[in-house]
């Protein structure tokens, strides 16, 4: 459900009523029944909530939301757009339950609605976001963020870091990890020999060292090692042209060196419709590309497009994994 004070419940309710999504998969919401019922009542929807304690109790039918009730929120104190400590605790417990179901293979994939990092940390759960929490819960040691949307795929070599800290975080080891994750992720998409375009850190790929030496001294050695392992990786390419080339299918994915370098082009093309995928986990997890949007929570105007796309990608990845397991 994500943050119960945000737009997560609303976009879930709208998605649960979508016939196309119902034809693709069976949805089980992990969250609070009281909050979901409040959302349905506030919107005037004819949906109803079916609380289950075990998956065997779920009834997948039109107009019905199957929900595992974590009972974390006092609905008498709940206010849309006004998170509190209970919200921060709830999002973590929702994820813990979802991960348990996924690790036990009771569900095929997890799709997460947005949380607020500040609220989660204020509640005593000190994670930078969903990604780090999921990695800890699944025991993953090599993981990353990959985004899909607008005809692009982008993986980030660094995630949430101040721009001044990015050069120090781009190391031989971090780049090799990024290349390996990109390779494995695209194989999951059914691309057997993915082509990885590497975005240079500096303008003009450093212009032979005039604008920076990271490309020659750090990036190229890692690229050469990746190639020796059979990973198809480009030289460091100026980011201002690389995304155009990737959009026109010269590359299957872009390895971006920092958050905004990778996400600005992708979100320009597909804001509200792109999908965040956590790669390197033993389970499938996708997420929306936006935040909790407290300013519009409870108003009925939240767009569920990204959640729908995240579910479609989760379904596709689950099917690909199933086919490989059977082959």
Buried (B, 14 or more C-beta within 10 A) or exposed (E): BBBBBBBBBBBBBBBBBBEEBBEBBEBBBBBBBBBBBBBBEBBEBEBEBBBBEEBEEBEEEEEBBBBBBBEBBEEEEBEBBEBBEBBBBBBBBBBBBBBEBBBEEEBBBBBBBBBBBEBBBBBEBEBEBBBBBBBEBBEBEBBBBBBBBBEBBBBBBBBEBEEEEBBEBBBEEBBBBBBBBBBEBBBBBEBEEBBBBBBBBBEBBBEEEEBBBBBBEBBBEBBEBBEEEEBBBBEBBBBEEBBEBBBEEEBBBBBBBBBEBBBEBBBEBBBBBBBBBBBBBEBBBBBBBBBBBBEBBBBBEBBBBBBBBBBBBBBBBBEBBEEEEEE
